[in-house]
């Protein structure tokens, strides 16, 4: 998703052995399929670049649908000339979720949706995908599916007590409870107005008549360490893995504990709420996200304290006191984030803990009522440790309260997406030793690096001819395509030259960056532009800020219409570019 810290420029590096890297990218499907078979005979991990068998079968079936769709649109081509088309949905919070829904509905209306082979999303767009793909063959009944999603977003709600129960479930079931669990249970459920506990693998077979879905995140350590230039991690109902490394695992196993390619310890398969939290966690910068988290935890604590459920909280004075300590601690964090005087909250904590703990608050009581980030972090962890020990002494095992304490700890540490590394202790050529040597990895919102899922569809084996980039990002409307072009150049991945034409003040609604040789053509379509929002682009961007936590029904309807206009206004241009790709393939075959 778009957020202030996304515009930091990262330096990408190619492997020290670029020739090996390029050879891996150029491996043919048949050869790599054979290699994959050899690798998988004694391993639960698949090393290789070929597509999974399930994806290959889906693509083969889908080709018939695409050919028939093109024929109905008056475009004739042989199977060899048929273009592989991918639609990309960028990040952008609820704006991206609703925008992608509007775009897809208009593609359906204009009889173009069945031309699409792949649908790939980042961040907020994955929230839309999650809502679509849980419905069997959603594209065949898209109007009904859309109405249900709009109804839920406009009128639905999830209580904080239900969020708390979900948070407690995540904590109790998993070895690797992280801030992503907290974000999914308390923030994403609030934004998408549901707790979707379906498993990703349950979507297998649900999309026989739909584009193949690809959800994308990044490996945080690869991003910061710049290892072999492959932080991009894709998740499909069938397989999950590194898009460029070529290392995959069955998606039902993602999160389980591995050693040397073998699954050693089962963990619950991620549910769709967690997947949405994993993909969509960067709706704002760190400070704003902290505010969202602490506000949600505050609401949960308040509802938990005031709930009518029969609880031991009221019967055990120490536990009741601990709940007040936690509430005050959260209010203190919010106070600091808002740059307000923290003295009252510090004094309250001091009074509540008086004579019961060795925590020294005296040094945290400066006259000006401020507290440093380091001091606040130490206080958070000390108080959480104290409350946890008090719960143990009192034999108080309320799962929600325990999860609340852990949520504050995880928020303080700021560690996202902790997952067992399925490549742990494997020996794989061209994969950096640090990836193979770490027991755990951390995955996060891909939008912090590139706010559109280009690299999932740039895998050579997917053989994409045309990319339709639907950009719902905030900020620079060309940031995603420019950054993709720059990265592809560094990695020697075919990509068209991107030259952004000079604009007066507002972007247009349709840009074409034509492919060459093995480079796909890229169509780039900014959400708000000089055609559908003439003279009002800035106002629309402000109204539909990617930081917003909800939209009312009228706003949802208006946003759906704006996204649809971009498709409707450019149907003929889209058909022209599809024909251009076919003509180019035919020329290459003849030449």
GUKOL-526573 format. One record per residue (C-alpha): residue number from 1; x, y, z; residue in one letter. Coordinates in Angstrom, 2 decimals. Example, Ala and Ser with C-alpha at 12.3 -4.5 7.8 and 13.67 -1.06 7.14 Angstrom:
BEGIN
  nr    east   north      up rest
   1   12.30   -4.50    7.80    A
   2   13.67   -1.06    7.14    S
***
This chain:
BEGIN
  nr    east   north      up rest
   1    0.00    0.00    0.00    X
   2    1.06    3.54   -0.45    X
   3    2.62    5.18    2.57    X
   4    5.26    7.83    3.25    X
   5    8.16    5.49    3.86    X
   6    7.53    3.64    0.63    X
   7    9.18    6.37   -1.37    X
   8   12.60    5.58    0.10    X
   9   14.84    4.39   -2.73    X
  10   16.35    0.95   -2.26    X
  11   19.44   -0.18   -4.08    X
  12   19.09   -3.53   -5.81    X
  13   22.06   -5.74   -6.49    X
  14   22.53   -8.70   -8.76    X
  15   24.08  -11.95   -7.55    X
  16   27.86  -12.03   -7.59    X
  17   27.49  -14.67  -10.27    X
  18   25.12  -12.92  -12.69    X
  19   25.62  -15.55  -15.36    X
  20   24.22  -18.20  -13.03    X
  21   21.33  -15.96  -12.11    X
  22   20.46  -15.40  -15.75    X
  23   20.77  -19.07  -16.61    X
  24   18.25  -19.86  -13.90    X
  25   15.82  -17.34  -15.31    X
  26   16.19  -18.77  -18.80    X
  27   15.64  -22.43  -17.89    X
  28   12.95  -23.88  -20.12    X
  29    9.73  -25.21  -18.66    X
  30   10.32  -28.77  -19.76    X
  31   13.88  -28.91  -18.48    X
  32   13.06  -27.30  -15.14    X
  33   10.03  -29.55  -14.75    X
  34   12.31  -32.57  -15.05    X
  35   14.72  -31.03  -12.55    X
  36   11.87  -30.23  -10.17    X
  37   10.76  -33.84  -10.29    X
  38   14.23  -35.01   -9.30    X
  39   14.45  -32.48   -6.50    X
  40   11.05  -33.31   -5.06    X
  41   11.52  -37.08   -4.89    X
  42   13.12  -36.82   -1.44    X
  43   11.87  -33.41   -0.31    X
  44    8.70  -31.59    0.66    X
  45   10.22  -28.51   -0.98    X
  46   10.31  -28.01   -4.75    X
  47   13.45  -26.40   -6.14    X
  48   13.03  -25.22   -9.71    X
  49   11.42  -22.61  -11.92    X
  50    8.63  -24.53  -13.60    X
  51    5.01  -23.84  -12.76    X
  52    3.24  -26.16  -10.35    X
  53    1.25  -28.95  -11.95    X
  54   -2.01  -27.41  -10.72    X
  55   -1.16  -24.06  -12.27    X
  56   -0.12  -25.66  -15.58    X
  57   -3.43  -27.49  -15.75    X
  58   -5.38  -24.35  -14.95    X
  59   -3.52  -22.35  -17.61    X
  60   -4.17  -25.06  -20.20    X
  61   -7.91  -24.99  -19.47    X
  62   -7.98  -21.22  -19.31    X
  63   -6.43  -20.91  -22.77    X
  64   -9.61  -22.31  -24.28    X
  65  -11.66  -19.69  -22.43    X
  66   -9.35  -16.88  -23.57    X
  67   -9.44  -17.98  -27.21    X
  68  -13.24  -18.14  -27.14    X
  69  -13.43  -14.70  -25.50    X
  70  -11.14  -13.15  -28.12    X
  71  -13.20  -14.70  -30.89    X
  72  -16.39  -13.17  -29.46    X
  73  -14.61   -9.81  -29.42    X
  74  -13.77  -10.15  -33.10    X
  75  -10.12  -11.08  -32.57    X
  76   -8.97  -14.25  -34.28    X
  77   -5.71  -15.95  -33.41    X
  78   -4.20  -19.39  -33.18    X
  79   -3.31  -20.91  -29.81    X
  80    0.35  -20.09  -30.48    X
  81   -0.51  -16.44  -31.10    X
  82   -2.83  -16.13  -28.10    X
  83   -1.58  -13.47  -25.66    X
  84   -1.05  -14.29  -22.00    X
  85   -2.53  -11.32  -20.15    X
  86   -2.04  -10.49  -16.47    X
  87   -3.96   -7.89  -14.47    X
  88   -2.05   -6.32  -11.57    X
  89   -3.80   -4.69   -8.63    X
  90   -1.61   -2.28   -6.66    X
  91   -1.74   -1.53   -2.97    X
  92   -3.76    1.31   -1.53    X
  93   -5.83    0.05    1.40    X
  94   -9.60   -0.01    1.04    X
  95   -9.20    2.28   -1.96    X
  96   -7.35   -0.52   -3.77    X
  97   -9.79   -3.18   -2.59    X
  98  -12.82   -1.29   -3.88    X
  99  -11.03    0.08   -6.95    X
 100   -9.99   -3.39   -8.13    X
 101  -13.54   -4.62   -7.63    X
 102  -14.85   -1.78   -9.80    X
 103  -12.23   -2.44  -12.51    X
 104  -12.97   -6.17  -12.65    X
 105  -16.71   -5.59  -12.81    X
 106  -16.26   -3.31  -15.82    X
 107  -13.90   -5.79  -17.48    X
 108  -16.72   -8.29  -17.08    X
 109  -19.29   -5.82  -18.42    X
 110  -17.11   -5.16  -21.46    X
 111  -16.59   -8.91  -22.02    X
 112  -12.84   -8.60  -21.42    X
 113  -12.49  -10.48  -18.14    X
 114  -12.30  -13.89  -19.78    X
 115   -9.21  -12.69  -21.71    X
 116   -7.25  -12.51  -18.46    X
 117   -4.96  -15.42  -17.54    X
 118   -3.61  -14.13  -14.19    X
 119   -4.82  -11.79  -11.46    X
 120   -2.07  -10.72   -9.07    X
 121   -2.32   -8.33   -6.15    X
 122   -0.38   -6.45   -3.51    X
 123   -1.70   -5.23   -0.20    X
 124   -5.22   -3.75   -0.46    X
 125   -5.88   -5.43   -3.80    X
 126   -5.40   -8.81   -2.14    X
 127   -8.32   -7.98    0.17    X
 128  -10.52   -7.79   -2.92    X
 129   -9.06  -11.05   -4.26    X
 130   -9.68  -12.83   -0.95    X
 131  -13.33  -11.78   -1.09    X
 132  -13.69  -12.93   -4.71    X
 133  -11.92  -16.27   -4.70    X
 134  -13.80  -17.72   -1.75    X
 135  -16.80  -17.77   -4.10    X
 136  -16.95  -20.65   -6.57    X
 137  -16.27  -19.31  -10.10    X
 138  -16.80  -15.73   -8.96    X
 139  -16.47  -14.21  -12.43    X
 140  -19.62  -15.99  -13.58    X
 141  -21.73  -14.19  -10.95    X
 142  -19.71  -11.05  -10.36    X
 143  -22.59   -8.62   -9.97    X
 144  -24.01  -10.62   -7.05    X
 145  -20.56  -11.03   -5.52    X
 146  -19.98   -7.27   -5.82    X
 147  -23.28   -6.45   -4.11    X
 148  -22.42   -8.75   -1.21    X
 149  -18.97   -7.17   -0.76    X
 150  -20.41   -3.65   -0.88    X
 151  -23.10   -4.60    1.63    X
 152  -20.48   -5.97    4.00    X
 153  -18.14   -2.97    3.72    X
 154  -20.96   -0.46    4.10    X
 155  -23.02   -2.08    6.84    X
 156  -20.99   -4.88    8.37    X
 157  -19.04   -4.88   11.62    X
 158  -16.94   -7.13   13.82    X
 159  -17.06   -6.64   17.59    X
 160  -13.83   -6.16   19.50    X
 161  -14.67   -9.17   21.65    X
 162  -14.79  -11.34   18.52    X
 163  -11.49   -9.78   17.42    X
 164  -10.06  -10.62   20.83    X
 165  -11.14  -14.24   20.55    X
 166   -9.52  -14.44   17.13    X
 167   -6.34  -12.89   18.51    X
 168   -6.32  -15.45   21.33    X
 169   -6.82  -18.27   18.84    X
 170   -3.84  -17.14   16.77    X
 171   -1.71  -16.93   19.92    X
 172   -2.70  -20.34   21.24    X
 173   -2.37  -22.26   17.98    X
 174    0.91  -20.98   16.54    X
 175    4.57  -21.24   17.42    X
 176    5.30  -17.93   15.70    X
 177    2.81  -15.37   16.98    X
 178    3.83  -11.99   15.51    X
 179    2.55   -8.48   14.95    X
 180    0.94   -9.72   11.72    X
 181   -1.46  -11.82   13.82    X
 182   -2.33   -8.74   15.86    X
 183   -2.79   -6.63   12.73    X
 184   -4.99   -9.23   11.06    X
 185   -7.21   -9.83   14.09    X
 186   -7.64   -6.20   15.19    X
 187   -7.12   -4.00   12.12    X
 188   -7.86   -5.96    8.94    X
 189  -11.00   -7.56   10.38    X
 190  -12.21   -4.05   11.28    X
 191  -11.48   -2.70    7.79    X
 192  -12.87   -5.56    5.69    X
 193  -15.72   -6.15    8.19    X
 194  -15.29   -9.90    8.57    X
 195  -13.13  -12.63   10.10    X
 196  -12.52  -15.00    7.20    X
 197  -11.30  -18.31    8.61    X
 198  -11.31  -20.19    5.32    X
 199   -7.92  -21.67    4.44    X
 200   -6.18  -20.65    1.24    X
 201   -6.02  -24.25    0.03    X
 202   -9.83  -24.40    0.25    X
 203   -9.85  -22.08   -2.77    X
 204   -8.33  -24.83   -4.91    X
 205  -10.83  -25.71   -7.58    X
 206  -12.92  -22.63   -6.81    X
 207  -11.67  -20.69   -9.82    X
 208  -12.06  -23.05  -12.79    X
 209  -13.60  -20.19  -14.78    X
 210  -11.50  -17.39  -13.29    X
 211   -7.98  -15.96  -13.74    X
 212   -5.27  -17.72  -11.71    X
 213   -4.75  -15.83   -8.41    X
 214   -1.34  -14.74   -7.08    X
 215   -0.96  -12.95   -3.73    X
 216    2.38  -11.24   -3.15    X
 217    4.49  -10.24   -0.15    X
 218    8.22   -9.72    0.40    X
 219   10.87  -11.36    2.54    X
 220   11.91   -8.58    4.90    X
 221   15.44   -9.89    5.49    X
 222   16.07  -10.24    1.75    X
 223   14.90   -6.66    1.27    X
 224   17.30   -5.21    3.80    X
 225   20.21   -7.56    3.08    X
 226   19.70   -7.27   -0.71    X
 227   20.36  -10.99   -1.09    X
 228   20.53  -12.18   -4.69    X
 229   17.96   -9.51   -5.46    X
 230   14.93  -11.66   -4.69    X
 231   12.75  -10.45   -1.83    X
 232    9.59  -11.18   -3.85    X
 233    7.49  -13.97   -2.42    X
 234    4.30  -15.24   -4.06    X
 235    1.43  -17.14   -2.48    X
 236   -1.13  -19.09   -4.48    X
 237   -3.71  -21.67   -3.37    X
 238   -1.36  -24.35   -4.70    X
 239    2.21  -23.26   -3.98    X
 240    4.11  -20.49   -2.24    X
 241    7.68  -19.39   -2.74    X
 242   10.32  -17.04   -4.08    X
 243    9.36  -15.82   -7.54    X
 244   12.93  -15.48   -8.82    X
 245   14.87  -17.96   -6.67    X
 246   12.64  -20.81   -7.78    X
 247   12.03  -22.45   -4.39    X
 248    8.47  -23.47   -3.54    X
 249    6.41  -25.33   -0.99    X
 250    2.81  -26.55   -0.94    X
 251    0.78  -23.65    0.47    X
 252   -0.79  -25.90    3.10    X
 253    2.74  -26.34    4.52    X
 254    3.73  -22.67    4.53    X
 255    4.36  -21.84    8.19    X
 256    5.18  -25.41    9.24    X
 257    8.65  -26.21   10.58    X
 258   11.15  -27.62    8.10    X
 259   14.68  -28.93    8.17    X
 260   16.70  -29.96    5.13    X
 261   13.61  -29.93    2.93    X
 262   11.53  -32.13    5.21    X
 263    8.48  -31.03    7.21    X
 264    9.29  -31.68   10.86    X
 265    6.43  -30.03   12.75    X
 266    2.96  -29.11   11.51    X
 267    1.58  -25.64   12.05    X
 268   -1.96  -24.53   11.19    X
 269   -2.36  -23.49    7.58    X
 270   -2.84  -19.72    7.37    X
 271   -6.42  -18.59    7.08    X
 272   -7.58  -15.84    4.74    X
 273   -7.75  -13.21    7.47    X
 274   -4.08  -13.81    8.30    X
 275   -3.18  -13.78    4.59    X
 276   -4.87  -10.39    4.23    X
 277   -2.94   -9.14    7.26    X
 278    0.30  -10.50    5.83    X
 279   -0.28   -8.87    2.43    X
 280   -1.82   -5.64    3.68    X
 281    0.00   -4.23    6.68    X
 282    1.47   -0.97    5.38    X
 283   -1.55    1.27    5.15    X
 284    0.48    4.12    6.66    X
 285    3.89    4.90    8.09    X
 286    5.10    3.25   11.29    X
 287    3.83    6.00   13.59    X
 288    0.31    5.95   12.14    X
 289    0.21    2.15   12.19    X
 290    1.21    2.25   15.87    X
 291   -1.71    4.56   16.57    X
 292   -4.11    2.20   14.77    X
 293   -2.78   -0.76   16.75    X
 294   -2.86    0.88   20.17    X
 295   -6.31    2.34   19.54    X
 296   -7.56   -1.14   18.63    X
 297   -5.92   -2.72   21.69    X
 298   -7.44    0.03   23.85    X
 299  -10.92   -0.71   22.47    X
 300  -10.41   -4.42   23.06    X
 301   -9.26   -3.90   26.67    X
 302  -12.16   -1.52   27.35    X
 303  -14.73   -3.96   25.94    X
 304  -13.11   -6.84   27.75    X
 305  -13.23   -4.98   31.08    X
 306  -16.84   -3.96   30.53    X
 307  -18.09   -7.20   29.02    X
 308  -20.96   -9.02   30.70    X
 309  -19.33  -12.42   30.27    X
 310  -18.68  -14.36   33.43    X
 311  -15.05  -13.68   34.07    X
 312  -12.65  -14.23   36.91    X
 313  -11.29  -10.75   36.25    X
 314  -13.66   -9.11   38.71    X
 315  -13.17  -11.84   41.31    X
 316   -9.38  -11.64   41.49    X
 317   -8.20   -8.18   42.64    X
 318   -4.67   -8.60   41.26    X
 319   -6.02   -9.53   37.83    X
 320   -8.49   -6.64   37.85    X
 321   -5.63   -4.32   38.77    X
 322   -3.54   -5.78   35.92    X
 323   -6.23   -4.98   33.36    X
 324   -6.18   -1.34   34.54    X
 325   -2.37   -1.32   34.26    X
 326   -2.56   -2.58   30.68    X
 327   -5.20   -0.01   29.74    X
 328   -3.13    2.80   31.25    X
 329   -0.01    1.54   29.48    X
 330   -1.80    1.61   26.11    X
 331   -3.13    5.10   26.82    X
 332    0.42    6.17   27.68    X
 333    1.69    4.92   24.31    X
 334   -1.08    6.79   22.49    X
 335   -0.28    9.91   24.49    X
 336    3.38    9.72   23.46    X
 337    2.50    9.10   19.80    X
 338    0.30   12.20   19.85    X
 339    3.13   14.16   21.48    X
 340    1.00   14.96   24.54    X
 341    2.06   15.27   28.18    X
 342    2.54   11.76   29.58    X
 343    2.81   12.63   33.28    X
 344   -0.72   11.60   34.31    X
 345   -0.45    8.14   32.76    X
 346    3.01    7.54   34.23    X
 347    1.73    8.56   37.66    X
 348   -1.27    6.25   37.30    X
 349    0.92    3.27   36.40    X
 350    3.15    4.11   39.35    X
 351    0.18    4.13   41.72    X
 352   -1.25    0.89   40.34    X
 353    2.08   -0.92   40.72    X
 354    3.10    0.64   44.01    X
 355    4.74   -1.92   46.29    X
 356    4.12   -4.79   43.84    X
 357    7.04   -4.69   41.43    X
 358   10.69   -3.81   41.12    X
 359   10.00   -1.68   38.05    X
 360   11.62    1.70   38.64    X
 361    9.43    4.51   37.38    X
 362   11.30    7.36   39.02    X
 363   13.72    7.84   36.15    X
 364   10.77    7.80   33.72    X
 365    9.17   10.83   35.39    X
 366   10.91   13.87   33.86    X
 367    9.51   17.24   34.82    X
 368    8.38   18.08   31.30    X
 369    6.17   14.98   31.15    X
 370    7.92   13.36   28.19    X
 371    9.45    9.91   27.83    X
 372   11.99    8.74   25.26    X
 373   11.24    5.93   22.80    X
 374   13.86    3.72   24.45    X
 375   12.44    4.36   27.92    X
 376    8.90    3.70   26.69    X
 377    9.98    0.44   25.04    X
 378   11.64   -0.69   28.27    X
 379    8.57    0.26   30.30    X
 380    6.23   -1.60   27.91    X
 381    8.25   -4.79   28.16    X
 382    8.74   -4.57   31.93    X
 383    5.04   -4.01   32.57    X
 384    4.03   -6.82   30.20    X
 385    6.49   -9.17   31.90    X
 386    5.13   -8.21   35.31    X
 387    1.50   -8.73   34.26    X
 388    2.33  -12.09   32.63    X
 389    3.97  -13.32   35.84    X
 390    1.01  -12.09   37.88    X
 391   -1.36  -14.07   35.64    X
 392    0.80  -17.17   36.15    X
 393    0.85  -16.76   39.94    X
 394   -2.93  -16.35   40.01    X
 395   -3.34  -19.26   37.57    X
 396   -5.36  -16.93   35.38    X
 397   -5.54  -18.45   31.89    X
 398   -7.99  -16.20   30.06    X
 399   -6.71  -16.50   26.48    X
 400   -7.77  -13.02   25.41    X
 401   -5.97  -11.24   28.26    X
 402   -2.84  -13.30   27.67    X
 403   -3.01  -12.46   23.94    X
 404   -3.44   -8.76   24.75    X
 405   -0.21   -8.79   26.76    X
 406    1.58  -10.55   23.90    X
 407    0.08   -8.09   21.41    X
 408    1.59   -5.15   23.31    X
 409    4.95   -6.95   23.38    X
 410    4.86   -7.65   19.64    X
 411    3.81   -4.07   18.89    X
 412    6.75   -2.85   20.97    X
 413    9.24   -5.13   19.19    X
 414    7.69   -4.32   15.76    X
 415    8.32   -7.77   14.26    X
 416    6.02   -8.80   11.42    X
 417    5.26  -12.04    9.61    X
 418    7.48  -14.44   11.54    X
 419    7.31  -17.77    9.72    X
 420    9.36  -20.98    9.81    X
 421   11.79  -21.06    6.86    X
 422   10.99  -24.06    4.66    X
 423   14.50  -23.77    3.16    X
 424   16.22  -24.13    6.54    X
 425   19.40  -26.24    6.35    X
 426   18.88  -27.11    2.69    X
 427   21.82  -27.05    0.27    X
 428   20.68  -25.18   -2.84    X
 429   23.01  -23.60   -5.36    X
 430   22.50  -19.86   -5.97    X
 431   20.34  -19.31   -2.89    X
 432   22.19  -17.20   -0.35    X
 433   23.46  -19.13    2.71    X
 434   21.71  -16.72    5.08    X
 435   18.32  -17.74    3.63    X
 436   19.20  -21.42    3.96    X
 437   20.66  -20.94    7.42    X
 438   17.83  -19.12    9.18    X
 439   15.19  -21.11   11.02    X
 440   12.64  -18.33   10.55    X
 441   11.88  -15.62    8.01    X
 442    9.81  -12.45    8.27    X
 443    7.33  -11.64    5.50    X
 444    5.60   -8.30    5.08    X
 445    3.50   -6.08    2.81    X
 446    5.21   -5.89   -0.61    X
 447    4.08   -2.28   -0.92    X
 448    6.97   -1.10    1.24    X
 449    9.28   -2.08   -1.62    X
 450    7.20   -2.03   -4.80    X
 451    3.49   -1.28   -4.64    X
 452    2.51   -3.50   -7.57    X
 453    3.13   -7.25   -8.05    X
 454    5.19   -7.08  -11.24    X
 455    7.69   -9.75  -10.30    X
 456    5.10  -12.45   -9.73    X
 457    4.09  -12.22  -13.40    X
 458    7.59  -11.59  -14.74    X
 459    8.59  -15.18  -14.02    X
 460    9.74  -16.41  -17.43    X
 461    7.66  -19.58  -17.09    X
 462    4.42  -17.58  -16.96    X
 463    5.25  -16.18  -20.39    X
 464    3.23  -12.98  -19.96    X
 465    2.77  -10.90  -23.12    X
 466    0.62   -8.07  -21.79    X
 467    0.42   -6.56  -18.30    X
 468   -2.52   -4.36  -17.35    X
 469   -1.35   -2.37  -14.33    X
 470   -4.25   -0.94  -12.34    X
 471   -2.66    1.58  -10.01    X
 472   -4.59    2.64   -6.91    X
 473   -1.55    4.00   -5.08    X
 474   -1.29    7.35   -3.37    X
 475    1.49    9.73   -4.33    X
 476    3.37    9.61   -7.63    X
 477    1.10    7.78  -10.13    X
 478    4.14    6.43  -12.00    X
 479    6.22    5.28   -9.04    X
 480    5.34    1.60   -9.42    X
 481    6.06    1.24  -13.13    X
 482    9.24    3.34  -12.95    X
 483   10.58    1.35  -10.01    X
 484    9.70   -1.93  -11.75    X
 485   11.59   -0.83  -14.87    X
 486   14.64    0.21  -12.82    X
 487   14.73   -3.06  -10.91    X
 488   14.28   -5.16  -14.05    X
 489   17.21   -3.37  -15.67    X
 490   19.40   -4.18  -12.66    X
 491   18.31   -7.83  -12.74    X
 492   18.47   -8.14  -16.54    X
 493   14.81   -9.11  -16.71    X
 494   13.11   -8.07  -19.97    X
 495   10.87   -5.04  -19.43    X
 496    9.79   -2.23  -21.76    X
 497   11.43    1.17  -21.58    X
 498    9.33    3.46  -19.42    X
 499    9.33    7.10  -20.47    X
 500    6.68    9.09  -18.69    X
 501    5.38   11.87  -20.96    X
 502    5.35   15.39  -19.60    X
 503    2.01   16.21  -17.99    X
 504    0.49   19.54  -17.12    X
 505   -0.82   18.75  -13.67    X
 506   -2.77   15.48  -13.81    X
 507   -2.04   12.02  -15.25    X
 508   -3.99   10.56  -18.14    X
 509   -6.01    7.34  -17.78    X
 510   -4.09    5.11  -20.17    X
 511   -0.38    4.68  -20.88    X
 512    1.28    2.07  -23.06    X
 513    4.90    1.00  -22.69    X
 514    5.36   -1.40  -25.58    X
 515    7.32   -4.57  -25.23    X
 516   10.15   -5.75  -27.41    X
 517   11.58   -9.19  -28.03    X
 518   10.81  -11.05  -24.77    X
 519    9.64   -7.99  -22.84    X
 520    5.88   -7.74  -22.22    X
 521    3.86   -4.69  -23.12    X
 522    2.71   -2.78  -20.04    X
 523   -0.53   -0.80  -19.90    X
 524   -0.55    1.53  -16.90    X
 525   -3.83    3.01  -15.64    X
 526   -3.80    5.47  -12.69    X
 527   -7.06    5.40  -10.70    X
 528   -7.72    9.14  -10.53    X
 529   -6.78   11.01  -13.68    X
 530   -7.46   13.91  -16.00    X
 531  -10.24   11.99  -17.76    X
 532  -12.42   10.64  -14.94    X
 533  -11.58   13.41  -12.43    X
 534  -10.68   16.36  -14.62    X
 535   -9.34   19.19  -12.48    X
 536  -10.24   17.29   -9.29    X
 537   -7.55   14.60   -9.02    X
 538   -6.03   16.08   -5.87    X
 539   -9.43   16.34   -4.19    X
 540  -10.31   12.73   -5.01    X
 541   -6.94   11.58   -3.68    X
 542   -7.58   13.40   -0.41    X
 543  -11.14   12.14   -0.07    X
 544  -10.07    8.56   -0.71    X
 545   -6.92    8.57    1.35    X
 546   -5.29    5.16    1.54    X
 547   -5.08    5.72    5.32    X
 548   -8.85    5.61    5.80    X
 549  -10.23    2.75    7.86    X
 550  -13.73    2.73    6.29    X
 551  -15.93    4.27    3.58    X
 552  -19.68    4.79    3.73    X
 553  -21.92    3.37    1.01    X
 554  -22.04    6.51   -1.14    X
 555  -18.25    6.73   -1.16    X
 556  -17.95    3.05   -2.09    X
 557  -20.38    3.49   -4.99    X
 558  -18.57    6.56   -6.30    X
 559  -15.19    4.83   -6.13    X
 560  -16.50    1.76   -7.95    X
 561  -17.76    4.05  -10.71    X
 562  -14.46    5.91  -11.07    X
 563  -12.50    2.67  -11.37    X
 564  -15.01    1.31  -13.87    X
 565  -14.78    4.46  -16.00    X
 566  -11.10    3.83  -16.65    X
 567  -11.91    0.46  -18.20    X
 568  -15.05    1.60  -20.01    X
 569  -13.36    4.64  -21.53    X
 570  -10.46    2.55  -22.81    X
 571  -12.06   -0.66  -24.06    X
 572  -11.10    0.04  -27.67    X
 573   -7.50    0.86  -26.65    X
 574   -7.27   -2.35  -24.67    X
 575   -8.51   -4.37  -27.66    X
 576   -6.02   -2.58  -29.90    X
 577   -3.10   -3.49  -27.63    X
 578   -4.27   -7.10  -27.45    X
 579   -4.31   -7.17  -31.26    X
 580   -0.85   -5.55  -31.36    X
 581    0.54   -8.31  -29.15    X
 582   -0.98  -10.97  -31.40    X
 583    0.42   -9.27  -34.51    X
 584    3.83   -9.07  -32.85    X
 585    3.82  -12.76  -32.01    X
 586    2.76  -13.62  -35.52    X
 587    5.54  -11.45  -36.99    X
 588    8.12  -13.10  -34.76    X
 589    6.95  -16.51  -35.87    X
 590    7.18  -15.56  -39.55    X
 591   10.47  -13.69  -39.10    X
***
